[in-house]
């Protein structure tokens, strides 16, 4: 079983939607967090250490993680999903499903 961490800015729409896709998944556990000080759940070193794979929605999230935390040795994937979708939006779900095919 691998631990998947999804990161966006405020942990309100994109990363919680991705986390929801893995609820009760047989092979993976998922959590989500945000990089902003206003994030619902703010990313921290403990979450990053827990994760086997870290998915960030945008390149800026990757750069913020590198500046603020130790992420060496972790698989880090940029999904390239802009902040255009509300939580659970069907278009967002479809984009995430396609991007995460190998994990779902």
N, C-alpha and C positions, 0 to 999 in steps of 0.2 A: 504494500500500500504506500502510495506517495502523498505527500502533503503539498497542496497547491495554494499559493497566496496570490490574490488578485489585488492590484493597486491602481487607484485613480487619484483624483485630487481630494474631494471631500467625502469619499466613501458613502455617497448617497444613491447614485444611479448605476454607473457602469460596473464597478467592482462588486457591489452586492448582487447585481443581476447575474454576474458570472458565478459568484459563490452559490447562488440559488440553484444553478444548473447541476451542481454536484451534491445537492441535499440527498442523503441516503444512498450515495453512490457506493457500489460494492468494492471498487478498487482505489478510490481517492478520497481524501478529506480536503475540504476547501475552507479557506477563511478569506476575509477581505479587509482592506485598510486604505487610508488616504494619506497623502503627503502634506496637506494643508493643516495649519494650526486649527482650522475650523472643522476638520474631519470628524465624522461620527465616531470612528475608531481610527486613531492616529497610528501610523506605522511605527514600530519600534524594533529594537535589536532582537528582542525575544521572539517576535513574530517572524522576523527574517531568519533567525536561527532554526525555527521550527520548520520552515518551508524547504522542500526539496526542489521545487520549481517556483520561480517568481515571475508572474505575468504582470506587466505594466501596460496601461492603456496607451500612453504616449511616450515619446523619447524624453520629454522633459521630466517625467517621473523616474526614468532610469538615471538621468543625470543627478536629480535630487537625492536618490538613494545612494549613489556613489559618493556624493559630497558629505552626506550626513551619517552614513552607516558603513559597516563592514559587510560586504557581500561577495568577497572573493570565494571562489570554489562553488558558487551557486549558479545554477542554470537560470539565466535571466532572459525573458522573451518579451519583445515589444510587439504588442498586438496592432498598434496603429489605429485605434478607435477614438475618434474625436468626441468631445463632450457635447453631443447633439441629441441624446436620447434620454427619456425619463426611465425610472426604474421599471423593469419588466417589459419594456417596449418590444413588440414583436420583431421589429427590424433589428434591434440590438440583439435579441435572443438568436436570431438567424445568423447574424454576423459572428457572434460568439461561438455558436455551434459549428460553423464552418472553420473558424480559426482554431478551435479546440478539438477537432475531429479525433485526433489520436489519443485524447484523454477521456472523452465522453463514452 
